[in-house]
Amino acid sequence: MRILLVEDEKKMRSLLKQGLEEQGYAVDTADNGDDGLHWALNFSYDVLVLDIMLPGKDGLTVCRELRNQRIITPVLMLTARDAVDDRVAGLDCGADDYLVKPFAFRELLARIRALSRRDSVQKSATLVVGDLRLDTVTHLAQRGDQLIALSTKEYALLELLMQHPNHVLSRTIIAEHLWSYDGFPDSNVVDVYIRYLRKKIDDDHEDKYIRTIRGTGYQLVDPHQA
């Protein structure tokens, strides 16, 4: 999942970026409203984390302009203001949720997960395809009774595939969701991580979840229904 974080306070921005990346998210950052608006208008994100108090355009203005441009990406507002009027203003300009500083990082993660499920077919925090299960809170994966240890990037890849079962995802789409734009990978990195994931998910089983669609990309299917 790719997130745009727009936060002007350097230490806060750095800590949040690091924490989110440790959870498997691809994170781009901006330190002012004008740059944040540019990134959000020109690139695709799953969630925008947007501070209200920003240099240049403030967060309310950025959110309002995005909605005017029909950008429907979920927006989570960060604010140091605790007044009801400020929260109402954020929601009225098109934000989907808000979080008042200071906040617990676990709550930020929970709200991001909730927003990312907003338009998803699977609304539960646990993704299930056949006997393959992935807990998006604990990051624990399981096939049948077998627990599967995943690296951060392997988890992010499996989450993406399980969020779109039966859909063919191109290498470009996968790369765009798993890496930030300033850390875009070499062309074969997606294939490498698919190989890693197959080794853990499929190699010891006759029925395979991950399929290669030649010339297109990859697909996760329930082998018991295929």
N, C-alpha and C positions, 0 to 999 in steps of 0.2 A: 504494500500500500504506500502511495506517495502522499506526503503531507507538505503543505506550504506553511511555514511558521513566520509570521510578521511580528517582530518584537524589537523595540529600539534599545532596550537595556541589554548591554553586551553580555554580562555575566548570566543573566536569566536566559537569554537566547542560546548561549553556548551550552548551559546545563540541560535545557529542554531538548536541544538538538541531540546531544550525546545520549540522554536517557531514551529518547524515542528511537534512535538508531540501534541502541542496545536491545530494544524490543522488536527489531526487525523491520522498522519503517524506513523508507527512503525519505529524506528530509531536505528540502530547499529552504533557504532563509532570506529574509529581507529585513532591513533595519529602519525602514520608513514606509509611509503609506503609498507614495508614488511608485516606488519599486515593487512593493507588494501587489499593487493593482496591475502593473505591467506583467509580472509573472503570472498572476491568476488569469489574466485575459489571454495570454499567449501560450500557456502550457496547461496540460491536464493534471488535475489533482483529485484525490479521493476525499480529502478533508482540508479545510483552511483553518488554521489557528491564528486568530487575529486580535492583537491588542487594540484597545480603543484609543489610548493616548499615544499618538505617533507623530513624529516630525512630518511636515508636509500635510498630505491628506490624512485626517484622523480615521480611525477604524470604522466609525459609523459611515463616513463618506465613501470609503473604499467599498464597504458592504453594499451600500445603496447603489453605487455605480455598477458593481458586478451584477446585481439583480436587474438593473435597467438594461444591461447588455445580455440578459437572459442566461447568465452563468448560474447554474443551479447547484453547484458544488456545496455540500454542507459547510456551514461556517460556525465555528466555536469562538465566541468572543471572550477575551481575557480583559478584566478590568479591575482596577484598584478601587473603583467607586462602588459603594454598597447601597446607594439610594435606589428606591423602587423606580423613580423616574428614569434613571440611567439604564436600568435593566430593561424597562419597557421600551425605551428609545432604541436599544440594540435589537430587540426582537422585532420592533415595528419596521426597522430598516432592512429586515430580511435575514437576520441571524437565526440560526436554528437552536442554539443553546448558548449559555454564558457560564463563566466561572470567575468567581471573585478572588483576587489575590489577597493574602497568600493562600495557596491551595495545596493539597496533598497530590503528589505526582500520580499516585494510584487512581485518584478521582479523575485526573486529566485523561489517563489511559482508558478508564471505564467510559467516559463521555465520548472519546474518539471512537471506541469500539461500537457504542450505541449509534452514533451518527453514521458510521460506515455500514451498519446493517439496515439503515433506514429504507433503502430501495432494494435490498437483497431479498431473494426468495427465502433464504435461511435466516430466520430472526433470532435463533438461539445463539448463546455464546459458544455452544459446542457444535461444530460442523460435522455432519454425518453423511457419508456416501458408502452404501453397503455396510461392510463391517469395519470400515476405516473411520476413525473418529479423531477430531482435533479440537482440543480445548483452547479457545483463543484467550482465555484468562491466564491459565497456567502454562500454556504452550506445550502441553503433553499430547503426544500422538500415540495412537494405538490401532493396531490391526488385529481384530479378534481379541485374543487374550494377551497378545504380545505388545509390550511397550516399545516405542521407537524413539531413540535419542536423536534429536535434530540440532544442527547448528542454527544460528540466528537466520542465516540466509536460506537454509533448507526449510526452516519453518515458514518463512515469508513466502517461499515458492509454493509449498504445499497448501498454505492458506489461500493463496490466489487461485490455484487449481480447484480447490474444494468449494470456493465461493462461486465458481462457474462450472459446475459439473456438466459434462457432455458438450461444452463449448470448445471450439478449437481456438487456442490462443497462439498468436504468432510470436516469434522470438522478440520482435520489436515491442509488442504489448507487454510481454513478460518483463523485458529489460526496463521499460518505462515505469513499471509498478515496483520494481525491486531496487532500483538504483536512482539516486538523485541525479539531476542533470549535470552537475559539476563532477560527478563520479561515474559517468556512463561507461559501461564495460566494453571490452573487445567483443568482436562478433561471436566468438565461440564460447563465451563464458556461460551463457544460458544453457547450452548443450552440456557443459561440464556439470552444472548444478542439477540438471535433469538426470544425468548419469548417477550423481551422488544419491539423489532421492530415490531413483529406481533400485539402487543397490539395497537401500534400507526398507523400501516398501514392497518391492515386487520380486527380487531375485530368489527368495526362498519359497516362492509360491508359484503354482502352475497358472493360476488366474492373475492377470496383470491389470493394474489400475491405470497406468500411464501409457498412452499410445502416442506414437509418432505419426503425424499426418504429413506424408512426404511433400516437401516443397511449400508447406504452410506453417506448421508449428506442432503444438502438443495438445493433448486432450486427456482429461481424467474422466473415466467412466466406471460404473459399477460392473465388474466383469460377470456378475451373476445375473445381470439383466441384459447384457449385450447380446 
